[in-house]
Amino acid sequence: MRTDLVRGHLDGLLLAVLDEAPGHGYEIIERLAARSGGAFDLPEGTIYPALHRLERSGDATSEWSSVDGRRRRVYRLTAAGRRARGAARSDWQAFAGAVNRVMGAAA
């Protein structure tokens, strides 16, 4: 899938993946790809700036974790992030419904 189709929806997608469980960047990338059936196999250069944006907005928080001597930054949703995830889901449903009506998708 073209990455430009994801633009504008990436934050909502990441919020949905983080709602499942906290995770480090590579793990989040893998979960996003798995949950989308491989459609959203996005590069680190796309995901990490979005995670940092979610932190700046207060929708996610992160902390360093060490596993087997490897330090990783683990991201998790905040209460504001859970609210933002709900809003992103509602926005997406309205958008997808409108696109389907315009494109003539089967009901």
C-alpha positions in Angstrom: 0.0 0.0 0.0 1.3 3.5 -0.8 2.5 5.3 2.3 0.8 8.5 1.1 -2.5 6.8 1.7 -1.6 6.4 5.4 -0.7 10.1 5.8 -3.2 11.7 8.2 -4.2 8.4 9.8 -0.8 7.2 11.1 -1.3 8.7 14.6 -4.7 6.9 14.9 -3.2 3.7 13.7 -0.4 3.9 16.3 -2.8 4.8 19.0 -4.8 1.6 18.2 -1.7 -0.5 18.3 -0.5 1.0 21.6 -4.0 0.5 23.0 -3.4 -3.3 22.6 -0.2 -3.1 24.8 2.9 -0.9 25.3 5.8 -1.6 23.1 9.2 -0.5 21.7 9.4 1.0 18.3 10.3 -2.2 16.3 7.7 -4.2 18.1 5.1 -1.5 17.3 6.1 -1.6 13.6 5.7 -5.4 13.6 2.3 -5.3 15.3 1.1 -2.7 12.8 2.2 -4.8 9.9 0.7 -8.0 11.4 -2.7 -6.4 12.3 -2.9 -4.9 8.8 -2.1 -8.2 7.1 1.2 -6.7 5.9 -0.5 -3.6 4.3 1.2 -1.2 6.7 4.8 -2.4 6.6 6.1 1.1 7.3 9.8 2.1 7.7 11.3 3.3 11.0 11.7 6.7 9.5 7.9 7.0 9.4 7.1 5.4 12.7 9.6 7.0 15.1 8.7 10.7 14.2 5.0 9.8 14.7 5.8 8.2 18.1 7.7 11.3 19.1 4.8 13.5 18.0 2.4 11.4 20.1 4.7 12.0 23.1 4.8 15.7 22.5 1.0 15.9 22.3 0.6 13.9 25.6 -1.1 11.0 23.9 1.8 8.6 24.6 4.6 8.4 27.1 7.8 6.4 27.0 10.5 5.1 29.2 13.8 3.3 28.8 13.8 -0.5 29.4 16.6 -3.0 29.4 16.1 -6.5 28.1 19.1 -8.8 27.8 21.4 -5.8 28.0 19.6 -3.9 25.2 18.1 -0.6 26.0 14.8 0.1 24.3 12.3 2.9 24.5 8.9 1.5 25.4 5.9 3.6 24.5 2.5 3.4 26.1 -0.8 5.3 25.8 -1.8 7.9 28.3 -5.4 8.6 29.4 -5.4 11.4 26.8 -4.1 8.9 24.2 -7.0 6.6 24.9 -9.5 9.4 24.4 -7.6 10.4 21.2 -7.8 6.8 20.0 -11.6 6.8 20.4 -11.8 10.1 18.5 -9.5 8.8 15.7 -11.7 5.7 15.4 -14.9 7.8 15.1 -13.2 10.1 12.6 -12.0 7.2 10.5 -15.4 5.5 10.5 -17.0 8.7 9.3 -14.3 9.3 6.6 -14.4 5.6 5.4 -18.2 5.7 5.2 -18.1 8.9 3.1 -15.4 7.5 0.8 -17.3 4.2 0.4 -20.4 6.2 -0.5 -18.5 8.2 -3.1 -16.6 5.3 -4.6 -19.8 3.1 -4.7 -18.5 0.3 -2.4 -20.9 -2.6 -1.9 -22.9 -2.4 1.4 
